[in-house]
Amino acid sequence: MKKLFFILAIYFLSANLIAQKDTTTFSFGKSKVIIISDKSDTSTKSIVVNDSIHKQKTKHKKKFNGRWSAIEIGFNGYLTNNHSFSLPNQINYLELNHVKSINFNVNLFEWNIGLYKNYIGLVSGLGLGFNNYQFEKNIHLNIDTTYLDYTIDNTNKYKKNKLLISNLRIPMMLEFHIPVNDQKDKIYLSAGLIGSLRIGSHIKQVYFVDGDRQTNKEYHSYYLNPLAYSVQLRIGFNKLGFYFDYQLSELFKNEKGPVLHPWAAGLSFCF
């Protein structure tokens, strides 16, 4: 009986001591205790006391771990109400240089609710999004009008002329994990909605005067909608993925600017 209590005491003591080790050895006088454990879905813990082996199997329940927390980089732009990349003549002053229109997201916080084992779950969290819309034409957006308007700058040739928008983002995604390679790797697929709160917007223009670099920044709302909601699709393998985001709400306030719907797509590096 004393030996049994001794074994049980060592077992519970070892639960914390071996969290990061596979083998732990204790010596108590003439008694030698060796604790051996593996780390798999079903862990086997062996306690050897003076060549007497006692085994304990414990089933570990894997938690669902989503793929929201990530650093993302890609491209962004906007579509007309007819889902066209080509802007009509009356608003073609907003045409973009898509190669230089960059989207950058930092998804810092993540919360998960497992629905079925570690294969299906709901994912939410908090992140920051930065959209850079690089204008193709040499325009200047006016801020002293009641409707989004512009003028052509015939004095300065802009090397960089872009609208930058920063947002606070909250997702609600349904995510599926498909195990491959004997469950060593995972393919993930998720879809859902993202709500956004605009926390900043400004124009940045870079040009040269007599060889000297000049930078102009103007902070204004530009009649942008303060709240937005988007649908997003995400697919990937382990920590590397692809995302596509389409904003259902309009970029500008109703009757304050043209009807445009932003989009963004790129690579996601999960952490």
N, C-alpha and C positions, 0 to 999 in steps of 0.2 A: 504493500500500500504506500509506504514512504517513497519507494522508487517511482510509483505512478504519479504521486503528487510532484515529485522532483521533475519528472519529464514534462508534466503539464506546465509547471512554473517556467521551465526553460522555453517551452513552446511559445507561451504568451509574451515572455520577455523578448524573444527573438523577433516578434512581429514587426517591431520598429527598428531593431538593430540591423536587420538584413535587407532593408528596403532597397539599398543600392548594391548589395553583394549577393553572390551565388552561394558562397560557403563561409560559415562562421564557426570558429572553434573556441570552446570554453574548457578550462581545467579547474576542477574543484577537488583539491587533495589528490587522491588516487583515481578519481573519476575523470574521464575525458568525454566531452560532449561535442559532437560535430553536427552542425545543421546545414543541410544542403537543400537548396530550392532552385527551381527553374521558373521562368517567367513566360507563361503562355496563356492561352485562353483557360486552360485547366492546369493550374500550378500544382506540382507535387513537391511537398516539403518532407524531407527525410531527416529524422533525428536519431543519431547514432550515439548510444550510451554504452561504453565498454563493449563494443562489438554487437550490441543488441539494437536492431533497427526498428524504428517506429515511423510509419508513413502517414501523412495527412494530405488529402487532396482538397483543393479549394477551387470552386468555379468562380472566375472573375467575370463580372458583367461589364462589357465594353460600353463606354458612353459615346453618344453621337457627337461628333465634332464637325461643325460646318466649315465652309470655305469662304467666309466673308472677310475675316481679318487678312488684309493684303495691301500691297503697294501695286497700283495699276497705272499703266501708261498706254496711251493710244492716240487716236485722232477723233476730232469732233467736227460737227457741222450742223446744218439744219435743212429741213425739207419744207416744201410748200404744203398747203392744205391738200393738194392733189398728190402728195408723196413724191414730188419731183425734186431732183437736185438742181434743176435749171430754174433760175428766178425769172419772173416776168420783167418786162422792160421797166415798169414803173418802180420796181424795187431792186433792180440789178446793181444799184450802188452798194448793196450789202454782199456782193459776191465775195467768196472766200478763196484764199490760197490754202487748199486743203492739206497740202504737204506740211505747212507750217502752223496749222491749227491743231494744237496739242491739248489733249485731255490728260489730267493727272489726278489720281485719287489716292487718299491714304485712309484706309478703313481700320481704325484703331481698336474699337471695342466690339465684342461679339457675345451674343447670348443664344443658347441652343435649347430646344425642347425636342427630345427624342420621341418619335411616334412608333417606330418599329425597330427594336434592337439598335444597332448602330448603322442601319441602312437608310432610314427615312427620318427626316426631322424638319422642324421649323427653325429658321435662322433669322435673328434680328441683330441689331447692333447700332453703331454710331460711326460716322466717318466724315471726312472732309473731301469735297470735290472742287477742282479748279479747271475751268474751261477757258481756253484761249482761242478767240476767233480772229484770225489774221485776215484783214481786208485786202482784197486784190487791188482795189482802186485807191487813188490818192484823195480820200474823202476826210472830212471832219464832221463828226456828229454834233449837232447843235443842242444845247441844253437850255436855251431860253425860249423855247416854243412849247405849245400845248400838245404837239404831236411830234413823233420822231421825225427829224428832218436833218438835212446835211448840206454842206457846201463843198465844192471842189477847191482844194488848195493849189493854186497856180504859182505860189511862191516857193514852197518847199517840196522837195521830192522825198517822200517818206521811205526810209529803208525798212522801218518796222511800223506798222499801224494796226493795232489790235485792241479788241474789247476783251477784258478779263473779268470773269465772274467766279466768285467763290461761294460755295454752298455748304451747309450742314446737312448731312444725309442720314436718313433712318430707313433701313430696309425691312421687308417682311417677305421672306422667301421660303418656298417649299423645296427641299433638297433631297436628292437620291444619291446613294453611294452604291456602286457596282464593284464588288471585289474581283480582282484578277490575280493571276500568278499565286494561287494557293493563299489568297487573302493577304498577300504581302503588299500589294498595291491596290489603288482605288481609282476608278473613273467616277467623276461626280457630275451631276447635272442638276441645275436649280433654276427656278423661275419664280417671279413675283413682282411686287411693287416697291418702289423707292420714293419716299417723300422727301422733298428738299426745301430748305429755308435759305434764301439768299442772304448772305452776311457781308457781301462786299461786291462792288463793281467799279471799274474805272477803264479809261482809255489810256493806252501808252503809245506814244509816237516817238520815233527816233529818226533824226535827219541830220544833215551836215550843212553848216554855214561857213564858207571860206575854209573848208577842211576841218573845222572844229565840230565834234560830235555834240548834238543837242538832244535833250530828252524832255519830253513834255508829258505830264500825267494829269488827267482830269477825273476827279471822283464824282460820280453822279449815278442816279438810279437808271437813267436812260429809258424810263417807262417799262423796265423789266418787271415781270411778275415776281412778287416777293416769295410766293409759294408755288411749288411745282410738284407734279407726280409723274413717274415714269414706270414703264415696264422694263424688266431686265431679264436676260437669259445669260446663264453662265455654264460653261462646260470645261472640264479639264481632267488632268491626270496627276494624281498626288497633289503637289503644291503648285503646279503650273497650269494656268487655264486661260480661257478666252472669255471676254464679256462683250455683250451688246446691249446698249441702253437706248430706248426711244421714249421721248417725253410726250405724254398724251396731252398735257396742258400746253398752252401757247407760250412762246418766249416773251412776248410783250403783252402789256395790259390791253384789254378789249378796247378797240377804237383809238388806241394810242400809238399803234405801230402795225407793221404788216403781220399777217398770220403765218408764223413759222414754228416748226416743231423741231427742237434740237435732237441730235443723236450723238452717240459716242460708241467707239469700239476699240478694243485693244487687248493687251496681255495683262494677266493677273498673276502676281507672285505672292502666294499665300504664306503666312507665317503663324 
